[in-house]
């Protein structure tokens, strides 16, 4: 996965020595050793320090830190520092300043405040990355490059407008093709010159941040802005890669962050890294799903946990402490889901500005006699003892869930049918049901091969990208099981409706067609009534949000609606297609249905769980390498849990004891079992 300079799970995090004096550095180094810290991410927001004016570069402070950290046995994740441009740049070159969604020109301040299509920003960012790579390409402390930091946000300035027009010319070639793709005859929107096309914000086509009069233009602007920021990343990537071809390069992503298409970004990253900041009440299954998505960005390759807090955050509405044991539990959850690093923001807590209340390995108390430090040091000891056993091991999954950022954009930009429809929530319903039954699931893109899975689930696949329907048909015909839901197959990649009845290109494989979609008010409910028992499904279940009014044309009707004028119409169908089956869930069901439906799919497809029995909030995964399998058991409950290992047995790598049969796992506890046989 990464170079072999540090053959263990990397342990460390963001470090800002430039904010401290030499005496503090010495104390930091002492405490790093106590905690088992072996990687520090530095230079993340130091552009103004590295380049005090347009012509001058000053790396003296960075030279010293690289040498000091190396002397202490700490490797460096070296950031290019371009996450926030210097004040002098904003003063002399206002083209670097973004224009916001409301059309207002930004002033210097904050971070991620650079226009991605600013010639000044691109020139200086690439130059800085190149200077850093020239200087440190042979430094023994250098482990990995960290480009910028948490890319995000859009710009609506004149530079972006001009670049957008060029992007559109490259995509559509002619205005006639663009007008057809966007259906611009609606509301008199035909364009006769490229520079007539506005950037879609609150001054033109959009309102509320994610509603649009013209979905085609708004979708393309999101693609364009994602590509623009990616182009900035690639400029820096190319600079450092040209000088250090054997050093991996990454940038830290943000899970389900909506603005960027991370599947496209991952194609240009040597390794995916991401920052994990759940709230105290975030479901463990949602965090697990996010880890799986990050792993899925590069087809199951292990990823980096680049940031998490040792305890408290500073930017959520309620910044709760992590309770005792939770930091360790959540760290191992990342490893269980494919992380080969455990890293924190931050190593020493800042004394001023907005992150002074963000937790750190070294708190404001400044010594090791804190609960947080003791927990960090104990985890460091355990990770050191694990060595390289887990590195580059992979998860085993027979189920995949399709996730598509562009589909999400299209749903959120849609002019209907319900503001209550949340794509990520609908995806999580399926994931959560799998999670509670200890079934591993890969989160995959529409470009991923399907044939290695037994079951593929694609919730609310409103937008069908070119070729995906044919891929689904081939998968099902060959014996696979495909599941999709209401509000699927409606539009093409330009948000133009596929005529002939929903679900469009999926109609043949699903064996149904839909004529209407009912949007239920928040207080309204309907019922899914089973015609006969099917696997674990029986009786009736609640449903809401949307109800597709569908007709079977070859599919078996498994359940019907129980209420309203469409009582008796199909609510759940399954269609035999070739050697496989395709399910259609025509409404948004409650979790009881999801649990029984997933149980039925698991039974029908012979999918085995890694354990015989465990509570629903006990998380179980398996990582495997070179024929050796490692079972992770994580108890997210406040009470001790009992797990039946069934036929499995092995040695707990943390407790150093043999395990078989029924075992106990402490509240917030973790077991990593090196399985025998």
C-alpha positions, 0 to 999 in steps of 0.5 A: 500500500505505502512504502516500506519505511514504517512496516506497521499501522502508522500512528500519529497525526497533525502536528503544528510545531510552528505554533510552539517554542523549542522547549515545547518541541522537546516535551512533544518529542518525549511524549510522542515516545510515551504514546508510540507516535511514529508519524507526524503530518506537518506543513498543512496550513503553512503557505504564508510561512513557507512563502512570505512574499511573491518571490521568497521561499523560506523553508528553514523552519521546515528543514529543522522540523524534518530533521528533528522528527527524523532524529526522534524516529518519527516519519513525516506525512508532508503536506504541501500547505496550499489549503489556505493562500497567504494574505499577501496573495489576496491583496496583490491578486484578488483573482484568488478570492472566491465569489460565493453562492450569493454572488459576493466577492470573498475577502481574505480569511478562513481557509479553502478560500481560493478560486480553483480557476484562479491562474494566480492560485494554480501557478503559486500552488504548483510552484510551492509543491515543486519547491517542497519536492525538490527540497525534501525528495531525498529526506529520510523522514518523508513517508507520504505527500499530503496535497492541500487539505480537505478540498471543498466549496464552489466558486462562482466568479468570472474566472470560473464562468469562463472556465465553465464555458470552456469545459462545456465546449469540450463536453458538448462540442456544439451549442445545439448539442448542449441545448438538446441535452439541457432541454433549453426550450423550456422557459425560453433558455436556448443559448446562442453563444457560450458566454450567455450561459450563467453560473447557476447560483442564487443570482440565476438558476438556483436557490436554497443551495440545492434546488434548480430551475434547470437541473442540466446546467446545475449538474454540469456545474457541480461536475465542473467544480469537482473537476476544477478542484481535482485539476488543482490537486493534480497540478500539485500531484504531478509536481511532487510525483515527478520528483518522488515517483516512489513516494505515495501521494494523497489528500484527505477526503471527508466521507459523504461530503456532497460537493465532490465526486470522490470516485473520480478523485480516487482515480488520481490518488495513490491511496485514499485518506479521510477524516472521521468525525462522527458525533456522539450520537452518530450510529456506529453503522453509519461510520462503518458505512463511511469507512467502507465507502472510502475503502470502495473508492479504490476497489477495496484497497486499504485506506488511511485514517488521516484524522480523528479526534482523541476526544473532543471536537470544536465545530459541531453544535454539541462537542461531546467528549469521547467516553472512556474506551470510545477512541480506542473502539472507533480507531479499531473500527477504522482498522476493521473496515480497511484502515492501515493507519490511525492518526489524529487531529491534533497532536498538541492542542492549539492555544488560540483561534477556532481550534483551541477547543479541539481535542489533542493527544497533548492537551492544554494541561501539557503533560501525560497525566490525562485520561486522553493521553493514557488511552492514546498511549495504550492504543499506541502500545497495542498497535506496536504489538500488532506489527505488520500482521494486518497491513494490506489485508483486504475485507471479504464481501459478497454484497455490494451497495452502489453509491453515486455522487452524481445521482445524489446531486441529481436527486437533491437538485430535483424539483420534486417529488419530496423534500423528505427524500434523502439519498444517503439515508435511504442507502444507510437503511440497507447498509444498517440492516446488513450491519446488524446481521454482521454481513460485510458490504462493499460500497461501490461506484457505477463503474465497478464490476458486479460479477464478484458479488452475489447481491448488488443493491442500488437504492434510489437510482434516480439517474442512470449513467450510460451503460449501467442498465446493461451491466445490471442485466448481464449481472442478473442474467448470469445468476446475480441478485439485484435490488433497487427501489422507488424513484429509480431509472427516472432520468439520464445523466443530463436529468432528462426523463427516459420516456415510456414509463419508469423505471426506464432502462431498468424496466426489462430486468425488473419486470415492472413499470410505474405510472405515478409517484405519490409523495406522502406528507410527514405524518402520512403512512402506508402499509406493505402487506405481504401476499404470502410469507417470503423468507423472513418477510411476513405480515405487514410493515410501515412505509412512507416518503414516496410510493411508486404506483407500479404494474407487474409485467412479468415480475412476481408481486410479493407484497401490496400496498395496504391503504389509499386509492392504490391499495392492492397495487404492488409494493414489492416485486421480484423478477426472474431474469436469466439465471438471477432475480431482480427486486423492486422495493416500490416505497421507503419501508421502515427498518423492520421491513429492511431487517427482514428483507435483508435476512431473506436475501441472505438466506436466498443467496447462501451468504454466510456470516463470520460468526454464529450469533451476536447482538445487533450492535456488535460489529463483526468484520474479517480482513484477510491476507495470504490465506490468513483471516483476522476476525474483528469483534467490536462491542459498541454497546454500554454492556458486555456482549456475548458472541457465539463464534460457531465453527470459528476459533483462534487467538485474540491478538490483543489479549493473547488468549485462545478463543472458541465457542461463546465468548464475552466482549466488554462494553466498548471492547475490541477483540481481534481474532487470528483465526485458525484453519 
